[in-house]
Amino acid sequence: MASTDIRMESLTPPSTGTPDKLAAAHPTAAKRSKRKIWIAITALISLAAIVGIVIAVLISQKVIRVGSSTSSDNVSEAAATSQAAEGTNGAGGNNDGGATPAPSRTGSPGASNTSASSSPTKTASPDDEDEDGKDPEPEVVCPSPSDIPKASKGTYFDTTSWLTLEGFNCTFTTETIGSLPLIGLNSSYSNSARANPQVPPLTKPWGSYAARPARGVNLGGWLSLEPFITPSLFDLPKSASVYDEYGLTLHLGPEKAAKVLEQHYATFVTEADFAAIAAAGLDHIRIPFSYWAVETYEGDPYVPRISWKYLLRGIEWARKYGLRIKLDLHGLPGSQNSWNHSGRQGKVNWLTGPEGSINAERSLKIHDKLSKFFAQDRYKNIIAFYGLANEPGRDHDINLLIQWTEAAYKIVKDNGIEASQVMSDALRGLGEWHGRMTGLGNSMVLDGHEYVIFDNALLSKTHSEKIDFACQIWVEQITGSMNTATGFGPTMVGEWSQADTDCTKHLNGIGNGARWTGTFFNGAPACPTGDKRCSCDLANADPKDMTPEYKLFLKTWAEAQMDAFEKSWGWFYWTWKTESAPLWSYKAGLEGGIMPEIAYERDWHCDKPIPSFGKLEEIL
């Protein structure tokens, strides 16, 4: 807008005497001069009013954004402008401000920040524009190695030593909450996104999970390793005796293990995966992680805490796409079930065993730290479920397990976690928990993991029988568990898969074979024919090489389970991504056309007749 130039000298007569004398000598000219001055003043006032109105309209339409209000508690003194525990706008973390994603840098320290436009395109639209009109977070200048205090050099606090800063705030801080680091976080964040049009944005309550069940997926094999998900990490000579993450990190040694695992954390799951999960019509993510993200103990070979910052980054990427989180402590000290996904295969040394009571107490202390950290306002809208222990072994004394669960529940609740807590059915079946752990209402959810492939009687069912089992037996079990008169109450399915055999390499442990073919500890073949004709060829094939009949079965089998499990509080598919096991990968299922393109738009439901699978052989 051009400025108005009013030159007062052109309105004023030459100064040849006092004002009174001039007025007396030239009365007409004085009147004309005063009139012009008042006209000019009136014009300026009118112009200022018009400009004010225009600016107000532009602000109301968010063409012009004003103000930047970020209140950051628990901020490191070295990062007061960019790194904080609390989000902007206080309680509930309901800041709709458009926070710039954390700087990305893979080059030398001090490199310029990558533009936010380099992030994958978001496919799920937020509910509204950012209502508060906050300015983006100020640009952060990454520190150089010389900026890092000597005591922190080379530690997980040292951002100049990280493999990547993609998705992280590079500001150095040693600030902690619950003794857990606030590394890599931006001080502001937005909760305005929603995963898809069927669900509310993060700013709004989800509502009843019984009425609107979660549709989710696990990020298995990412922060807690499993050999069948990433067999390349376990491609070692048999003489190395590596069967789990404990053996792998022991074999590699501290320095090499840290490099190998951080490379895996940084690349196996990326922001593009979170965008794709939302685009698939999913709305929740279960993130398994192990205790060494928080703490390690004498004798542990595990890589300590590196996975912690990737857990935090994953939650922020989920936030960006409106995806709610189910935290899952997947590996507990001593191993809660003796399986490789607990970290150490072999014997249970949690609750029971030589150090069972010590490791049970250690687990409670880990939950004390975790719950203090995740009780921050920034996590209240995104963490929907807080898991206490993944799959405690079936052999645990149930009363001892309940005693530990009640202690963990109290710690988490007292520390301010408002999300529903989740307890495993401990592989006993949902019906075992009727009348136990009562009086907690919706604050505790029972979690069942439903598979047909680890039980020979279920594994040997035909294709149609498996579908019928999901639509009949599982529905009966779930509806019974959901009813407090006949079962526990709030119930969900935290794991299930599309696999209809146990043929996947390393699924039953490295080198253990498959029940389907009778190579699992030299048992009898468990495919429907029960003889040497049982084959894993088709089950292990790439989806593009599968027959149309088998692909139709697999898609119907997935939809039957979705339908059945939505009678509970919802489901989480195991898992999102694998290296070479397509029947365990939601992503591969989408790409191969054996999974519904949108999770809430399905072609088949349990109330429809089971389709014909033509000449599909039961032996595969």
Secondary structure, 3 states (H helix, E strand, C coil): CCCCCCCHHHHCCCCCCCHHHHHHHCHHHHHHHHHHHHHHHHHHHHHHHHHHHHHHHHHHCCCCCCCCCCCCCCCCCCCCCCCCCCCCCCHHHCCCCCCCCCCCCCCCCCCCCCCHHHCCCCCCCCCCCCCCCCCCCCCCCCCCHHHCCHHHCCCCCCHHHCCCCCCCCCCCCCCEECCEECCCCCCCCCCCCCCCCCCCCCCCCCCCCCCCCEEEEECCCCECCCCCCCHHHHCCCHHHCCCCHHHHHHHHCHHHHHHHHHHHHHHHCCHHHHHHHHHCCCCEEEEEEEHHHCCCCCCCCCCCCHHHHHHHHHHHHHHHCCCEEEEEEEECCCCCCCCHHHCCCCCCCCCCCCCHHHHHHHHHHHHHHHHHHHCCHHHCCCEEEEECCCCCCCCCCHHHHHHHHHHHHHHHHHCCCCCEEEEECCCCCHHHHCCCCCCCHHHEEEEEECCCCCCHHHHCCCHHHHHHHHHHHHHHHHHHHHCCCCCCCCEEEEECCCCCCCCCCCCCCCCCCCCCCCCCCCCCCCCCCCCCCCCCCCCCCCHHHCCHHHHHHHHHHHHHHHHHHCCCCEEEECCCCCCCCHHHCHHHHHHHCCCCCECCECCCCCCCCCCCCCCCCCCC
